[in-house]
Amino acid sequence: MTATSLPPLSPTSAASASPEIAVAGVRHVFAAGGELLALDGVDLTVAPGEFVALVGESGCGKSTLLRLIAGLLTPTAGRVTLGGAPVEGPRADVALVFQRSVLLEWRTVLDNVLLPVEIRGLPRARYEAEARALLDAVGLAGFERRRPRQLSGGMQQRVALAQALLLQPAVLLLDEPFGALDAITREQLNLELLSLWEARRSSVVFVTHDLAEAVFLADRVVLLTRRPGRVAASFPVPLPRPRTLDQRYGAEFADLCRDVKHAMAQ
């Protein structure tokens, strides 16, 4: 397998000529405490329904790029568009999941999942059945009335995923959502995330330091250079879907991980 500078569309989205996410010539400078150039000339597209994993060394700008796509930051130069429209701030059709859940401690699990509905002034009754179905899908049926402090870290991230998916976002952004979890829980959540994604087909950008996780989840793995971050390479992942944990022990999977690792070391 070889890296490509211009990534092909995934099989799920090859019929669409227009990207869901387009990052063009993006440069971002943090000014506080002296100028820090985080990203410089980033070009990236993500097709509708495509799952892209973003990897690179710590400090290369992965999280910064995710926040630019989410509209939480404004690029110093360049342009970010979603569905062809410029990103000018947070949008209702974009969901962001962080490394550690940001659940509200005084709300129950079900109330946390339904929080986006309340923020947008939508009728709670219309979405409660879907919220319960999502909690069931992530293995939390029966935990609806618990508080976040009564849950493990993995269970809290399951709640965060259900919350993010409730309004069926066109774009799902995940910033190392499983980075703080043990290996077994992480594998389980990888499978649950894929199952939820395959049912809804949001366009996904998933930031991770774990190359095996990136290859297992993604249609394409995109590598950023050391700071200032630029797109160094793009690796299509031809592994068949639905993915299974057994694939992680195959020669093709090992070869894919090795290719990405070697590119990162250059």
PyRosetta script that sets phi, psi and omega in degrees:
from pyrosetta import init, pose_from_sequence

init()
pose = pose_from_sequence("MTATSLPPLSPTSAASASPEIAVAGVRHVFAAGGELLALDGVDLTVAPGEFVALVGESGCGKSTLLRLIAGLLTPTAGRVTLGGAPVEGPRADVALVFQRSVLLEWRTVLDNVLLPVEIRGLPRARYEAEARALLDAVGLAGFERRRPRQLSGGMQQRVALAQALLLQPAVLLLDEPFGALDAITREQLNLELLSLWEARRSSVVFVTHDLAEAVFLADRVVLLTRRPGRVAASFPVPLPRPRTLDQRYGAEFADLCRDVKHAMAQ")
pose.set_psi(1, 141.8)
pose.set_omega(1, 179.1)
pose.set_phi(2, -126.4)
pose.set_psi(2, 153.7)
pose.set_omega(2, 177.3)
pose.set_phi(3, -75.4)
pose.set_psi(3, 154.6)
pose.set_omega(3, 176.6)
pose.set_phi(4, -125.3)
pose.set_psi(4, 142.5)
pose.set_omega(4, 179.0)
pose.set_phi(5, -80.5)
pose.set_psi(5, -25.5)
pose.set_omega(5, 177.2)
pose.set_phi(6, -119.6)
pose.set_psi(6, 101.0)
pose.set_omega(6, -172.4)
pose.set_phi(7, -67.9)
pose.set_psi(7, 137.8)
pose.set_omega(7, 175.9)
pose.set_phi(8, -75.4)
pose.set_psi(8, 160.5)
pose.set_omega(8, 174.1)
pose.set_phi(9, -68.9)
pose.set_psi(9, 150.0)
pose.set_omega(9, 177.4)
pose.set_phi(10, -72.4)
pose.set_psi(10, 161.9)
pose.set_omega(10, 178.7)
pose.set_phi(11, -58.3)
pose.set_psi(11, -30.6)
pose.set_omega(11, -177.1)
pose.set_phi(12, -74.9)
pose.set_psi(12, -14.9)
pose.set_omega(12, -173.5)
pose.set_phi(13, -132.3)
pose.set_psi(13, 11.8)
pose.set_omega(13, -173.9)
pose.set_phi(14, -63.6)
pose.set_psi(14, -23.4)
pose.set_omega(14, -178.0)
pose.set_phi(15, -74.4)
pose.set_psi(15, -14.3)
pose.set_omega(15, -176.6)
pose.set_phi(16, -101.0)
pose.set_psi(16, 128.1)
pose.set_omega(16, -178.8)
pose.set_phi(17, -86.8)
pose.set_psi(17, -16.3)
pose.set_omega(17, -175.0)
pose.set_phi(18, -101.7)
pose.set_psi(18, 126.5)
pose.set_omega(18, 179.1)
pose.set_phi(19, -71.8)
pose.set_psi(19, 150.9)
pose.set_omega(19, 173.2)
pose.set_phi(20, -76.3)
pose.set_psi(20, -39.3)
pose.set_omega(20, 178.3)
pose.set_phi(21, -121.1)
pose.set_psi(21, 131.1)
pose.set_omega(21, 176.2)
pose.set_phi(22, -135.2)
pose.set_psi(22, 119.6)
pose.set_omega(22, 176.6)
pose.set_phi(23, -112.0)
pose.set_psi(23, 119.2)
pose.set_omega(23, -173.1)
pose.set_phi(24, -126.8)
pose.set_psi(24, 115.0)
pose.set_omega(24, 175.4)
pose.set_phi(25, 57.9)
pose.set_psi(25, 35.1)
pose.set_omega(25, -173.2)
pose.set_phi(26, -78.6)
pose.set_psi(26, 129.7)
pose.set_omega(26, 175.5)
pose.set_phi(27, -125.9)
pose.set_psi(27, 137.7)
pose.set_omega(27, 178.8)
pose.set_phi(28, -138.5)
pose.set_psi(28, 127.6)
pose.set_omega(28, 179.9)
pose.set_phi(29, -117.8)
pose.set_psi(29, 127.8)
pose.set_omega(29, 171.1)
pose.set_phi(30, -90.8)
pose.set_psi(30, 124.2)
pose.set_omega(30, -173.3)
pose.set_phi(31, -93.4)
pose.set_psi(31, -22.8)
pose.set_omega(31, -175.2)
pose.set_phi(32, -63.4)
pose.set_psi(32, 129.5)
pose.set_omega(32, 177.3)
pose.set_phi(33, 71.2)
pose.set_psi(33, 24.8)
pose.set_omega(33, -176.3)
pose.set_phi(34, 103.0)
pose.set_psi(34, 144.7)
pose.set_omega(34, -174.5)
pose.set_phi(35, -67.1)
pose.set_psi(35, 134.0)
pose.set_omega(35, 176.7)
pose.set_phi(36, -129.3)
pose.set_psi(36, 116.0)
pose.set_omega(36, 179.3)
pose.set_phi(37, -83.2)
pose.set_psi(37, 107.6)
pose.set_omega(37, -176.1)
pose.set_phi(38, -89.2)
pose.set_psi(38, -42.4)
pose.set_omega(38, -179.2)
pose.set_phi(39, -132.4)
pose.set_psi(39, 146.0)
pose.set_omega(39, -177.7)
pose.set_phi(40, -147.0)
pose.set_psi(40, 105.4)
pose.set_omega(40, 176.5)
pose.set_phi(41, 71.8)
pose.set_psi(41, 44.7)
pose.set_omega(41, -179.6)
pose.set_phi(42, -83.8)
pose.set_psi(42, 127.8)
pose.set_omega(42, 173.6)
pose.set_phi(43, -122.6)
pose.set_psi(43, 125.9)
pose.set_omega(43, -178.0)
pose.set_phi(44, -155.7)
pose.set_psi(44, 135.5)
pose.set_omega(44, 171.8)
pose.set_phi(45, -125.2)
pose.set_psi(45, 147.4)
pose.set_omega(45, 175.8)
pose.set_phi(46, -129.7)
pose.set_psi(46, 123.5)
pose.set_omega(46, -177.4)
pose.set_phi(47, -75.6)
pose.set_psi(47, 159.2)
pose.set_omega(47, 174.6)
pose.set_phi(48, -56.4)
pose.set_psi(48, 127.6)
pose.set_omega(48, 178.7)
pose.set_phi(49, 78.8)
pose.set_psi(49, 5.2)
pose.set_omega(49, -179.0)
pose.set_phi(50, -87.3)
pose.set_psi(50, 145.8)
pose.set_omega(50, 177.7)
pose.set_phi(51, -109.9)
pose.set_psi(51, 111.0)
pose.set_omega(51, -179.1)
pose.set_phi(52, -113.3)
pose.set_psi(52, 129.5)
pose.set_omega(52, 173.9)
pose.set_phi(53, -101.3)
pose.set_psi(53, 135.7)
pose.set_omega(53, -177.3)
pose.set_phi(54, -111.3)
pose.set_psi(54, 120.7)
pose.set_omega(54, -177.7)
pose.set_phi(55, -127.7)
pose.set_psi(55, 167.2)
pose.set_omega(55, -179.4)
pose.set_phi(56, 154.4)
pose.set_psi(56, 166.8)
pose.set_omega(56, -178.2)
pose.set_phi(57, -64.1)
pose.set_psi(57, 158.4)
pose.set_omega(57, 176.4)
pose.set_phi(58, -56.6)
pose.set_psi(58, 135.9)
pose.set_omega(58, 178.4)
pose.set_phi(59, 85.7)
pose.set_psi(59, 6.9)
pose.set_omega(59, -176.7)
pose.set_phi(60, -84.7)
pose.set_psi(60, -6.1)
pose.set_omega(60, 175.7)
pose.set_phi(61, 104.8)
pose.set_psi(61, 12.6)
pose.set_omega(61, -178.8)
pose.set_phi(62, -60.0)
pose.set_psi(62, -51.4)
pose.set_omega(62, -178.7)
pose.set_phi(63, -66.5)
pose.set_psi(63, -35.3)
pose.set_omega(63, 177.1)
pose.set_phi(64, -62.1)
pose.set_psi(64, -44.1)
pose.set_omega(64, 178.2)
pose.set_phi(65, -61.8)
pose.set_psi(65, -40.2)
pose.set_omega(65, 179.2)
pose.set_phi(66, -62.2)
pose.set_psi(66, -41.6)
pose.set_omega(66, -179.4)
pose.set_phi(67, -71.1)
pose.set_psi(67, -29.0)
pose.set_omega(67, 173.4)
pose.set_phi(68, -67.2)
pose.set_psi(68, -41.9)
pose.set_omega(68, 177.6)
pose.set_phi(69, -64.7)
pose.set_psi(69, -36.9)
pose.set_omega(69, -179.2)
pose.set_phi(70, -74.5)
pose.set_psi(70, -13.3)
pose.set_omega(70, -177.8)
pose.set_phi(71, 84.1)
pose.set_psi(71, 12.9)
pose.set_omega(71, 177.6)
pose.set_phi(72, -83.7)
pose.set_psi(72, -19.6)
pose.set_omega(72, 174.0)
pose.set_phi(73, -129.0)
pose.set_psi(73, 155.5)
pose.set_omega(73, 176.4)
pose.set_phi(74, -111.1)
pose.set_psi(74, 128.6)
pose.set_omega(74, -178.0)
pose.set_phi(75, -63.8)
pose.set_psi(75, 144.7)
pose.set_omega(75, 175.1)
pose.set_phi(76, -65.9)
pose.set_psi(76, -35.8)
pose.set_omega(76, 176.6)
pose.set_phi(77, -151.2)
pose.set_psi(77, 159.1)
pose.set_omega(77, -179.5)
pose.set_phi(78, 93.2)
pose.set_psi(78, -170.3)
pose.set_omega(78, -169.6)
pose.set_phi(79, -146.9)
pose.set_psi(79, 139.5)
pose.set_omega(79, 173.1)
pose.set_phi(80, -122.4)
pose.set_psi(80, 127.9)
pose.set_omega(80, 176.9)
pose.set_phi(81, -127.5)
pose.set_psi(81, 148.4)
pose.set_omega(81, 174.3)
pose.set_phi(82, -124.8)
pose.set_psi(82, 121.6)
pose.set_omega(82, -177.5)
pose.set_phi(83, 60.1)
pose.set_psi(83, 27.4)
pose.set_omega(83, 179.5)
pose.set_phi(84, 87.9)
pose.set_psi(84, -8.2)
pose.set_omega(84, -178.7)
pose.set_phi(85, -101.8)
pose.set_psi(85, 137.9)
pose.set_omega(85, -179.7)
pose.set_phi(86, -64.0)
pose.set_psi(86, 141.5)
pose.set_omega(86, 176.6)
pose.set_phi(87, -82.0)
pose.set_psi(87, 118.6)
pose.set_omega(87, -178.5)
pose.set_phi(88, -122.2)
pose.set_psi(88, 12.0)
pose.set_omega(88, -179.4)
pose.set_phi(89, 156.0)
pose.set_psi(89, 178.1)
pose.set_omega(89, 178.8)
pose.set_phi(90, -57.9)
pose.set_psi(90, 144.4)
pose.set_omega(90, -177.3)
pose.set_phi(91, -125.9)
pose.set_psi(91, 151.7)
pose.set_omega(91, -178.0)
pose.set_phi(92, -69.3)
pose.set_psi(92, -23.4)
pose.set_omega(92, -177.8)
pose.set_phi(93, -94.3)
pose.set_psi(93, 15.5)
pose.set_omega(93, 177.1)
pose.set_phi(94, -124.4)
pose.set_psi(94, 130.2)
pose.set_omega(94, 177.6)
pose.set_phi(95, -119.0)
pose.set_psi(95, 141.8)
pose.set_omega(95, -177.0)
pose.set_phi(96, -127.3)
pose.set_psi(96, 129.2)
pose.set_omega(96, 177.6)
pose.set_phi(97, -116.9)
pose.set_psi(97, 128.0)
pose.set_omega(97, -176.3)
pose.set_phi(98, -94.8)
pose.set_psi(98, 173.4)
pose.set_omega(98, -179.9)
pose.set_phi(99, -61.8)
pose.set_psi(99, -40.7)
pose.set_omega(99, 175.5)
pose.set_phi(100, -115.7)
pose.set_psi(100, 136.3)
pose.set_omega(100, -176.1)
pose.set_phi(101, -60.6)
pose.set_psi(101, 147.6)
pose.set_omega(101, 177.7)
pose.set_phi(102, -113.1)
pose.set_psi(102, 44.4)
pose.set_omega(102, 179.1)
pose.set_phi(103, -70.5)
pose.set_psi(103, 150.2)
pose.set_omega(103, 178.1)
pose.set_phi(104, -86.3)
pose.set_psi(104, 121.3)
pose.set_omega(104, -172.2)
pose.set_phi(105, -63.8)
pose.set_psi(105, -27.9)
pose.set_omega(105, -175.9)
pose.set_phi(106, -87.2)
pose.set_psi(106, -1.4)
pose.set_omega(106, 179.2)
pose.set_phi(107, -105.8)
pose.set_psi(107, 149.8)
pose.set_omega(107, 175.6)
pose.set_phi(108, -71.0)
pose.set_psi(108, 169.3)
pose.set_omega(108, 176.9)
pose.set_phi(109, -56.2)
pose.set_psi(109, -49.4)
pose.set_omega(109, -179.6)
pose.set_phi(110, -62.3)
pose.set_psi(110, -41.7)
pose.set_omega(110, 179.5)
pose.set_phi(111, -65.6)
pose.set_psi(111, -34.0)
pose.set_omega(111, 175.9)
pose.set_phi(112, -66.1)
pose.set_psi(112, -42.6)
pose.set_omega(112, 178.6)
pose.set_phi(113, -62.3)
pose.set_psi(113, -36.1)
pose.set_omega(113, -177.3)
pose.set_phi(114, -84.8)
pose.set_psi(114, -0.9)
pose.set_omega(114, -177.8)
pose.set_phi(115, -56.1)
pose.set_psi(115, -43.5)
pose.set_omega(115, 179.0)
pose.set_phi(116, -58.9)
pose.set_psi(116, -31.4)
pose.set_omega(116, 178.0)
pose.set_phi(117, -65.2)
pose.set_psi(117, -45.2)
pose.set_omega(117, -179.4)
pose.set_phi(118, -66.7)
pose.set_psi(118, -40.5)
pose.set_omega(118, -179.2)
pose.set_phi(119, -60.6)
pose.set_psi(119, -36.7)
pose.set_omega(119, -177.9)
pose.set_phi(120, -90.3)
pose.set_psi(120, 3.4)
pose.set_omega(120, 176.6)
pose.set_phi(121, 69.5)
pose.set_psi(121, 27.7)
pose.set_omega(121, 179.4)
pose.set_phi(122, -90.3)
pose.set_psi(122, 156.3)
pose.set_omega(122, -179.0)
pose.set_phi(123, -70.1)
pose.set_psi(123, 120.3)
pose.set_omega(123, -177.1)
pose.set_phi(124, -58.3)
pose.set_psi(124, -40.0)
pose.set_omega(124, -175.3)
pose.set_phi(125, -59.8)
pose.set_psi(125, -29.6)
pose.set_omega(125, -177.6)
pose.set_phi(126, -70.6)
pose.set_psi(126, -25.1)
pose.set_omega(126, -172.7)
pose.set_phi(127, -111.5)
pose.set_psi(127, -4.8)
pose.set_omega(127, -174.0)
pose.set_phi(128, -65.1)
pose.set_psi(128, -39.4)
pose.set_omega(128, -179.9)
pose.set_phi(129, -64.3)
pose.set_psi(129, -39.8)
pose.set_omega(129, 178.0)
pose.set_phi(130, -66.6)
pose.set_psi(130, -38.4)
pose.set_omega(130, 177.8)
pose.set_phi(131, -61.6)
pose.set_psi(131, -43.6)
pose.set_omega(131, 178.5)
pose.set_phi(132, -65.9)
pose.set_psi(132, -38.0)
pose.set_omega(132, 178.8)
pose.set_phi(133, -65.0)
pose.set_psi(133, -39.3)
pose.set_omega(133, 177.7)
pose.set_phi(134, -66.2)
pose.set_psi(134, -41.4)
pose.set_omega(134, 177.2)
pose.set_phi(135, -62.6)
pose.set_psi(135, -36.9)
pose.set_omega(135, 175.6)
pose.set_phi(136, -64.7)
pose.set_psi(136, -41.3)
pose.set_omega(136, -177.9)
pose.set_phi(137, -64.3)
pose.set_psi(137, -29.9)
pose.set_omega(137, 179.5)
pose.set_phi(138, -99.0)
pose.set_psi(138, 15.8)
pose.set_omega(138, 173.3)
pose.set_phi(139, 79.4)
pose.set_psi(139, 24.6)
pose.set_omega(139, -177.2)
pose.set_phi(140, -118.4)
pose.set_psi(140, 21.6)
pose.set_omega(140, 172.6)
pose.set_phi(141, -61.2)
pose.set_psi(141, 133.2)
pose.set_omega(141, -177.1)
pose.set_phi(142, 95.5)
pose.set_psi(142, -7.2)
pose.set_omega(142, 179.8)
pose.set_phi(143, -106.9)
pose.set_psi(143, 11.1)
pose.set_omega(143, -173.0)
pose.set_phi(144, -58.2)
pose.set_psi(144, -31.6)
pose.set_omega(144, -175.4)
pose.set_phi(145, -98.5)
pose.set_psi(145, 3.2)
pose.set_omega(145, 177.3)
pose.set_phi(146, -75.1)
pose.set_psi(146, 160.1)
pose.set_omega(146, 173.4)
pose.set_phi(147, -99.5)
pose.set_psi(147, 155.5)
pose.set_omega(147, -178.3)
pose.set_phi(148, -52.8)
pose.set_psi(148, -36.5)
pose.set_omega(148, -178.1)
pose.set_phi(149, -65.9)
pose.set_psi(149, -15.7)
pose.set_omega(149, 179.4)
pose.set_phi(150, -90.8)
pose.set_psi(150, 4.2)
pose.set_omega(150, -176.2)
pose.set_phi(151, -114.4)
pose.set_psi(151, 153.3)
pose.set_omega(151, 172.6)
pose.set_phi(152, -73.7)
pose.set_psi(152, 170.0)
pose.set_omega(152, 178.2)
pose.set_phi(153, -59.8)
pose.set_psi(153, -41.9)
pose.set_omega(153, 178.6)
pose.set_phi(154, -63.9)
pose.set_psi(154, -39.3)
pose.set_omega(154, 178.2)
pose.set_phi(155, -66.8)
pose.set_psi(155, -37.9)
pose.set_omega(155, 177.5)
pose.set_phi(156, -63.0)
pose.set_psi(156, -39.3)
pose.set_omega(156, 178.1)
pose.set_phi(157, -68.3)
pose.set_psi(157, -30.7)
pose.set_omega(157, 174.8)
pose.set_phi(158, -64.7)
pose.set_psi(158, -40.9)
pose.set_omega(158, 176.8)
pose.set_phi(159, -62.6)
pose.set_psi(159, -43.4)
pose.set_omega(159, 179.9)
pose.set_phi(160, -61.4)
pose.set_psi(160, -38.8)
pose.set_omega(160, 177.2)
pose.set_phi(161, -64.5)
pose.set_psi(161, -45.3)
pose.set_omega(161, 178.9)
pose.set_phi(162, -60.6)
pose.set_psi(162, -42.1)
pose.set_omega(162, 178.4)
pose.set_phi(163, -61.0)
pose.set_psi(163, -44.3)
pose.set_omega(163, -177.5)
pose.set_phi(164, -65.5)
pose.set_psi(164, -32.6)
pose.set_omega(164, -174.5)
pose.set_phi(165, -92.1)
pose.set_psi(165, -7.0)
pose.set_omega(165, -172.0)
pose.set_phi(166, -56.8)
pose.set_psi(166, -43.9)
pose.set_omega(166, -176.7)
pose.set_phi(167, -93.8)
pose.set_psi(167, 17.7)
pose.set_omega(167, 175.8)
pose.set_phi(168, 49.6)
pose.set_psi(168, 64.3)
pose.set_omega(168, -177.5)
pose.set_phi(169, -65.6)
pose.set_psi(169, 148.0)
pose.set_omega(169, 174.6)
pose.set_phi(170, -70.9)
pose.set_psi(170, -29.7)
pose.set_omega(170, -177.4)
pose.set_phi(171, -128.3)
pose.set_psi(171, 129.1)
pose.set_omega(171, 177.6)
pose.set_phi(172, -119.0)
pose.set_psi(172, 122.0)
pose.set_omega(172, -178.8)
pose.set_phi(173, -114.3)
pose.set_psi(173, 129.2)
pose.set_omega(173, -176.2)
pose.set_phi(174, -129.7)
pose.set_psi(174, 120.9)
pose.set_omega(174, -175.8)
pose.set_phi(175, -105.6)
pose.set_psi(175, 91.0)
pose.set_omega(175, -178.1)
pose.set_phi(176, 46.7)
pose.set_psi(176, 53.9)
pose.set_omega(176, -173.0)
pose.set_phi(177, -67.3)
pose.set_psi(177, -20.2)
pose.set_omega(177, -177.2)
pose.set_phi(178, -114.5)
pose.set_psi(178, 12.1)
pose.set_omega(178, -173.5)
pose.set_phi(179, -64.1)
pose.set_psi(179, -27.3)
pose.set_omega(179, -176.4)
pose.set_phi(180, -96.2)
pose.set_psi(180, 7.5)
pose.set_omega(180, -173.3)
pose.set_phi(181, -101.4)
pose.set_psi(181, 158.1)
pose.set_omega(181, 176.9)
pose.set_phi(182, -69.9)
pose.set_psi(182, 163.1)
pose.set_omega(182, -171.7)
pose.set_phi(183, -61.1)
pose.set_psi(183, -41.2)
pose.set_omega(183, -177.7)
pose.set_phi(184, -67.8)
pose.set_psi(184, -45.4)
pose.set_omega(184, 177.9)
pose.set_phi(185, -62.8)
pose.set_psi(185, -38.2)
pose.set_omega(185, -179.7)
pose.set_phi(186, -62.4)
pose.set_psi(186, -43.6)
pose.set_omega(186, 178.4)
pose.set_phi(187, -63.0)
pose.set_psi(187, -41.6)
pose.set_omega(187, 178.8)
pose.set_phi(188, -62.0)
pose.set_psi(188, -42.6)
pose.set_omega(188, -179.4)
pose.set_phi(189, -71.4)
pose.set_psi(189, -31.4)
pose.set_omega(189, 172.4)
pose.set_phi(190, -57.2)
pose.set_psi(190, -47.3)
pose.set_omega(190, -179.5)
pose.set_phi(191, -65.5)
pose.set_psi(191, -41.0)
pose.set_omega(191, 179.9)
pose.set_phi(192, -66.2)
pose.set_psi(192, -40.4)
pose.set_omega(192, 177.4)
pose.set_phi(193, -61.4)
pose.set_psi(193, -45.7)
pose.set_omega(193, -179.9)
pose.set_phi(194, -62.4)
pose.set_psi(194, -40.4)
pose.set_omega(194, 178.9)
pose.set_phi(195, -62.3)
pose.set_psi(195, -44.3)
pose.set_omega(195, 178.9)
pose.set_phi(196, -66.5)
pose.set_psi(196, -41.2)
pose.set_omega(196, -179.8)
pose.set_phi(197, -65.8)
pose.set_psi(197, -42.9)
pose.set_omega(197, -179.1)
pose.set_phi(198, -63.5)
pose.set_psi(198, -27.6)
pose.set_omega(198, 178.3)
pose.set_phi(199, -78.5)
pose.set_psi(199, -23.7)
pose.set_omega(199, -172.9)
pose.set_phi(200, -118.2)
pose.set_psi(200, -28.8)
pose.set_omega(200, 176.8)
pose.set_phi(201, 56.6)
pose.set_psi(201, 46.7)
pose.set_omega(201, 166.5)
pose.set_phi(202, -66.9)
pose.set_psi(202, 158.8)
pose.set_omega(202, 168.1)
pose.set_phi(203, -79.8)
pose.set_psi(203, 128.4)
pose.set_omega(203, -171.8)
pose.set_phi(204, -120.2)
pose.set_psi(204, 135.5)
pose.set_omega(204, 165.0)
pose.set_phi(205, -120.2)
pose.set_psi(205, 120.2)
pose.set_omega(205, -172.1)
pose.set_phi(206, -120.1)
pose.set_psi(206, 113.2)
pose.set_omega(206, 178.7)
pose.set_phi(207, -88.6)
pose.set_psi(207, 130.9)
pose.set_omega(207, 177.9)
pose.set_phi(208, -153.7)
pose.set_psi(208, 154.1)
pose.set_omega(208, 170.9)
pose.set_phi(209, -95.4)
pose.set_psi(209, -9.1)
pose.set_omega(209, -174.7)
pose.set_phi(210, -92.8)
pose.set_psi(210, 107.3)
pose.set_omega(210, -176.2)
pose.set_phi(211, -64.6)
pose.set_psi(211, -36.8)
pose.set_omega(211, 178.7)
pose.set_phi(212, -64.8)
pose.set_psi(212, -39.9)
pose.set_omega(212, 177.2)
pose.set_phi(213, -62.9)
pose.set_psi(213, -43.3)
pose.set_omega(213, -179.8)
pose.set_phi(214, -59.6)
pose.set_psi(214, -48.4)
pose.set_omega(214, -178.6)
pose.set_phi(215, -66.0)
pose.set_psi(215, -39.7)
pose.set_omega(215, -178.0)
pose.set_phi(216, -64.1)
pose.set_psi(216, -39.2)
pose.set_omega(216, -173.4)
pose.set_phi(217, -85.7)
pose.set_psi(217, -36.3)
pose.set_omega(217, -158.3)
pose.set_phi(218, -93.7)
pose.set_psi(218, 157.7)
pose.set_omega(218, 164.2)
pose.set_phi(219, -79.0)
pose.set_psi(219, -26.4)
pose.set_omega(219, -174.8)
pose.set_phi(220, -154.7)
pose.set_psi(220, 137.0)
pose.set_omega(220, 176.6)
pose.set_phi(221, -108.4)
pose.set_psi(221, 124.1)
pose.set_omega(221, -179.5)
pose.set_phi(222, -109.9)
pose.set_psi(222, 127.5)
pose.set_omega(222, -177.8)
pose.set_phi(223, -103.5)
pose.set_psi(223, 128.9)
pose.set_omega(223, 173.5)
pose.set_phi(224, -97.5)
pose.set_psi(224, 148.1)
pose.set_omega(224, 176.1)
pose.set_phi(225, -73.2)
pose.set_psi(225, 172.4)
pose.set_omega(225, 169.6)
pose.set_phi(226, -60.9)
pose.set_psi(226, 157.9)
pose.set_omega(226, -179.0)
pose.set_phi(227, -55.8)
pose.set_psi(227, 134.9)
pose.set_omega(227, 0.3)
pose.set_phi(228, -75.4)
pose.set_psi(228, 137.8)
pose.set_omega(228, -174.1)
pose.set_phi(229, -67.6)
pose.set_psi(229, 133.3)
pose.set_omega(229, 169.9)
pose.set_phi(230, -137.5)
pose.set_psi(230, 160.5)
pose.set_omega(230, 176.3)
pose.set_phi(231, -75.7)
pose.set_psi(231, 115.4)
pose.set_omega(231, -178.5)
pose.set_phi(232, -88.9)
pose.set_psi(232, -37.1)
pose.set_omega(232, -176.0)
pose.set_phi(233, -165.3)
pose.set_psi(233, 159.0)
pose.set_omega(233, 177.7)
pose.set_phi(234, -133.1)
pose.set_psi(234, 126.7)
pose.set_omega(234, -174.4)
pose.set_phi(235, -115.2)
pose.set_psi(235, 107.3)
pose.set_omega(235, 172.9)
pose.set_phi(236, -63.2)
pose.set_psi(236, 144.8)
pose.set_omega(236, 179.0)
pose.set_phi(237, -115.1)
pose.set_psi(237, 102.4)
pose.set_omega(237, -175.0)
pose.set_phi(238, -85.3)
pose.set_psi(238, 9.6)
pose.set_omega(238, 179.9)
pose.set_phi(239, -60.3)
pose.set_psi(239, 136.7)
pose.set_omega(239, -177.8)
pose.set_phi(240, -67.2)
pose.set_psi(240, 153.3)
pose.set_omega(240, 173.1)
pose.set_phi(241, -113.1)
pose.set_psi(241, 153.2)
pose.set_omega(241, 0.4)
pose.set_phi(242, -70.0)
pose.set_psi(242, 144.6)
pose.set_omega(242, -179.2)
pose.set_phi(243, -75.2)
pose.set_psi(243, 148.8)
pose.set_omega(243, 176.2)
pose.set_phi(244, -129.1)
pose.set_psi(244, 155.3)
pose.set_omega(244, -179.9)
pose.set_phi(245, -62.9)
pose.set_psi(245, -27.4)
pose.set_omega(245, 178.8)
pose.set_phi(246, -61.7)
pose.set_psi(246, -28.4)
pose.set_omega(246, 179.7)
pose.set_phi(247, -61.8)
pose.set_psi(247, -25.9)
pose.set_omega(247, -178.1)
pose.set_phi(248, -69.0)
pose.set_psi(248, -11.6)
pose.set_omega(248, -178.9)
pose.set_phi(249, -105.5)
pose.set_psi(249, 5.3)
pose.set_omega(249, -178.1)
pose.set_phi(250, -89.2)
pose.set_psi(250, 162.7)
pose.set_omega(250, -178.6)
pose.set_phi(251, -66.1)
pose.set_psi(251, -38.2)
pose.set_omega(251, -179.0)
pose.set_phi(252, -63.3)
pose.set_psi(252, -41.8)
pose.set_omega(252, 178.8)
pose.set_phi(253, -63.0)
pose.set_psi(253, -45.2)
pose.set_omega(253, 179.7)
pose.set_phi(254, -61.7)
pose.set_psi(254, -39.9)
pose.set_omega(254, 179.7)
pose.set_phi(255, -64.6)
pose.set_psi(255, -41.6)
pose.set_omega(255, 178.8)
pose.set_phi(256, -61.4)
pose.set_psi(256, -46.2)
pose.set_omega(256, 179.6)
pose.set_phi(257, -62.7)
pose.set_psi(257, -40.2)
pose.set_omega(257, -179.4)
pose.set_phi(258, -65.3)
pose.set_psi(258, -39.5)
pose.set_omega(258, -180.0)
pose.set_phi(259, -62.4)
pose.set_psi(259, -43.5)
pose.set_omega(259, 179.8)
pose.set_phi(260, -66.6)
pose.set_psi(260, -42.6)
pose.set_omega(260, -179.4)
pose.set_phi(261, -62.2)
pose.set_psi(261, -42.5)
pose.set_omega(261, 179.4)
pose.set_phi(262, -64.4)
pose.set_psi(262, -39.9)
pose.set_omega(262, 178.7)
pose.set_phi(263, -64.8)
pose.set_psi(263, -37.2)
pose.set_omega(263, 179.7)
pose.set_phi(264, -66.1)
pose.set_psi(264, -32.5)
pose.set_omega(264, -176.8)
pose.set_phi(265, -76.5)
pose.set_psi(265, -13.0)
pose.set_omega(265, -175.9)
pose.set_phi(266, -79.1)
pose.dump_pdb("model.pdb")
